[in-house]
């Protein structure tokens, strides 16, 4: 392979999520692509959010947030809550909501998977805050289960790529982690 230098604004495909919290007494949601699992036990997830967003202030104030995984059917609503600001727009009625056990972490009924999190750590970066939350509850649409596990084809997740700012659908299963590598060198 011949590599050429590209923009530093090029990222790996990022799974789209909708982060929820309470801002000024109302549920608020924001589309977030910068999300990753960061700890096994207890399970923790991290989200990167620009300091200027209302969601950032809501997470700091409530010490709680949700990470909701939308299917492709929620693409328009997901993009909408990423376009408009919670500083000037009430986004509390965009989705049908429910709550689990974590106050301050509104969950989206239409989302395929919902995680409710308690804030355990925040990192102040130059333009963003990195929030690490302990996953205290996980919810999955029963129609997206394969037995007791989520079926990612049924969930219909989609991804964001940058700098082209495009959404991409979840693809086919191409292998098994912690297994296929055992064939190396055979």
C-alpha positions, 0 to 999 in steps of 0.5 A: 500500500502506498500512503499519502498524507491527508487532513488531520480532520480525518477520523475513523467511522464513528457510531452515531448516538444521541446523548440526553441530559437535563438542561434548565429543567427540560430533557435535551438531546444532541447527536454525538459521533464521538463516543466509545466504551472505555472500561470493562468493569464497571462498564464505562462509556466516554463522549466528547462534547463541545464546551459551547453546547447546552448538553455539556452544561446539563451533564455537568449540572446533573452528573448524569446522561444517556447514550441512545443508539438510533437506527437508520429510521431515526436519521433525520431526527438524529441529525436535527438534534445535532443541528439545532442548539438546546440553548435556543430550541426545546428538544424535549418533545422530539422523541418519546421518552422514558426513564430507567433508574438514573435521574437526569438521564432521559432515554429515547423509546424509539432508539434501539439501544439506550444506556443510562450513565452516571458521570464519573469523570470529566476531562477539560480539553481545549475545545471539548469536554470528555465525559466518562460515565458508568453505565448503570442501566442498558435497555434494548428494543425487544425486536432488536434482540437475538435471544438475550443479545442485541442483533446489530443488523436489526438495530440498524446503527449508522456511522458518521465519517469526517471530513466528508460529513456523511452517514453510513449504514452498518454492514455485514458481519465479516469476522469474530473478535478474539477468535479469527486471529488464532488462524494467523500463521497457520 
